[in-house]
Amino acid sequence: MTEMHTPSDAEPSFGTSSAAEAVAVSQGPAPSWLVWAGGAIAAATAVGAALAPYLLINYPLWLLALNPWPRHQLLVAPQSAVLPFVLVVGLRGLFSCGVSFELGRHYGVRGAALLEGHAPDFGRVLRTVEKLFGRFWPLFLVLTPGWMTSALGGMTGISRAGALALNAMGVFGWALINHQLGGWLSPWTEPVVRFLREHMLVATAVCAALVLAYQAYTHRKQLTRRRDKHVNGE
């Protein structure tokens, strides 16, 4: 459920890297569909963020299918019955976890970063999380299901079935919690939804512009890093 950014230039050194490398070698070349699936999730997340006001007002469950960020869940919850809400959020989250797990299994940290749009602080955050992950991985997969913990699971050789079972407990459990929390917070979120309804086109245009600006910024930083690495002969 985390809102899910990019690796640093240097590859993080993992205490569990040997296990991850063994898994990757045993798997052979990764299937091409995996890269496409990761790209599709990243694209869907960006589209959902860009069109969030329009989707929230007109197609709230589609917003969650594209981008189930916690804030979107809290805004949609008062507008949706619990069963479709939990199914959409849970299945979308489980799909993302499954793809992240396979990306981590086949490609390691750089493959996992595909889902996050290349955030500059990715490497530092991942190094911090992985120090605890090896000892408390069941808790991480249940309490913080998402691209990062799932990718770490794939890199450290956790069984696919076990990881997905724990992820399922987490994503469906958090969906239930967020639906209930969204109902409790509705007196405060309803004015926000009403404002977005009254200014839907302008709000959507602003969100789309911000998403495009962020994508352009991260793309430019990637090009700068590649150019610097090329100049330095790395």
N, C-alpha and C positions, 0 to 999 in steps of 0.2 A: 504493500500500500504506500509504500513510500513513493515520493514523486521523483518519480525516478527521474549522467553528465559525462566526461571523457578522460581517457587515461593521460597521465603525465608522459613526458617524452621518454623517460626511462622505464623499463619494465620492472615492476615491483618484484622484490625477491620474497617468495613465500616459504614459510617453514614447511608447508605441505606440498611444495612444488614437485618433489620426486614422485609422489602418488599421482599428481595431476598429469605429469609427463608420461607415466606408465599407462594411464588410461588413454591418453591421446594416441600413443603409439599403437596400442592394441586395437584402436578403432579404425586406423587407416585414414584415408582421405575423407574429409567430411562431405556429406551430400550437399549438392548445390541448393536444395530446397531450404536448408537451414539458414543460409545467408539471406535468401529471399524472405523467409519467415521473420528473421530479425529485422530486416529492413522494413517489412510491412508493419510490424509492431511500432517501430520508431515513427514511421509515416503516419500511422493511425493516431498515435499519441499527439503528434504535432497538429494534425487536422482537427482533432477534438479540442485542443487548446485554442486554435485559431477561431473556430466556429462555436465556441462554448456558449455565448449568450443566445445565439439563434437555436442551437440544439436544445439548450436547457428549457426554452420556452415552448418549442414545437415538438421536439423528439427527445425527451429526457433520457429514455433508456438507450437511445443511440449514442448520446453523449457518453454514457457509462461504458458502452461497448467499445467506443473509440478511445476514451481517456478516462479511466476510473480513478482519477486522483481523489483523495479523501475530501477535498473541498467540494468537488463536483457531487460526490455521494451525499454529502450533508445537504446540498441544495436540492437534489433530486428526491431525496427520501420522502419528504412530505407529499410529493406528487405521485408516488408509486406505491402499489401494494408490496408487501414484504416478499412474497414468493418470486415474482419476476425480477425484482430488485436484486435479491440474493443470487438468483440464477445467473443473471447477466454479469454482475460484478465478480461472482465466484468463478464462472467459466472463463471470463476474460483474464482474470488474474492467474488462474491455473495454466492457461495457455502460455501466458507470458513467462511464468515460472518454468514451464517445461522447455520452452525455447531457450531461455537463459541457461538452464542446466546443460543442455546439449551444446550451446556455444562455449560454455566454460569447459566442458568435457573435451571438445575438439580443438578449440582455439586458445583457451586460457583467457587471461585478462583482456587481451585486445579484442577477442571475439565478443566477450561480454559487454565491452564498451559500445558495441554497435547499437545496443538498445538505449543508450543514455545520451546520444547526441554529442559525445565528445566534450564532457565537462572538464575544465582545467584541473579541478581538485580531485578527480577520480582516483588517481594513484595514492594520494595521501589518505583519503578516506578508506580505500580498500585495504591498505596496509594496516590501518588501525583495527578494522573489523576482523581481518583474518587472524590476528593474534588471539582473539577470543573464540573465533569460530571453531577451531579444532577441538576445543574442550566442551563447548556448549552448543554444538551444531543442531541438535534436535530442538532446543529452545529457540534458536535463531530462525529455523525453518517454519516453526509454528507461530511465533510471536512477531516476526518481521519478514513475512513471505514477500518475495519480490525478486527483481532481476539480480541484485548484488548477492544475496545469500544463496539464491539458486545457482548462480554461476560459480560461487565458491564451492557449493556442493558437488557440481560437476568436476571442478578442478581437483578436488580432494578424494575422488573415488568413491563417494557415497553411492549406494545402490539407487538406481533410477526409481524403482517402485517405492522404496522407503522415503526418498526425498519428495516425490509427488504426493504420497499419502500425508506426510507432515504438512506440505504446502497446502493441500486441500483443506485440512483442518484449519489452517491459518486464514486462507483467503475467504472461505465461507463463514468462518467465525467472525472475522472482522467486518464482513458485509452485514451480518446480523447486528453487530454492535453499532455500526455506522448508521444503519437504518433506524435503529432505536434512538441513537443520539441525534440524528437529523430531525426526528419527530419532536424531541424535547427542545431542540433549538429553533423550531419553526417560528416562534414569535419574533425572533431576531433575524432569521433568514428570509422570511416572507417579504419584508420591505425591500431587501436586496433583489429578490426575484421580481417584485413589482416594478422597481426602478429599471431593471434590465428589460422587462416587457415593454415599458413605455419608451425606452431608448434602445431598442434591440439592434437596429441597423448601425447606429453610431457605435454602440458597445462592441458589436461584432467586428466592425472595421478597425477599431482600436486594438482588439485582441489579435486580429490577423496581422496588423502592422507590427505589433510587438513580437509575435512569433517569427515573422519574416526577418525582422531586425536581428533577433537572437540567432537564427539560422545563418544569416550573413556574417555575423560577428564570429561565431564558432568556425565557420568555413574559412574565414580570413585567418584566424589564429592557426588552424591546421596548416594552411599554405605557408604561413610564416615559419612554423616549426619545421616543416619539411625543407624549406629553403635554407634555414639555419643549419639543419643537420647535414644537408648536401654541401654547404659551404665549409662546414667543419670536417667533412669527410667521414661522417658517421654512417 
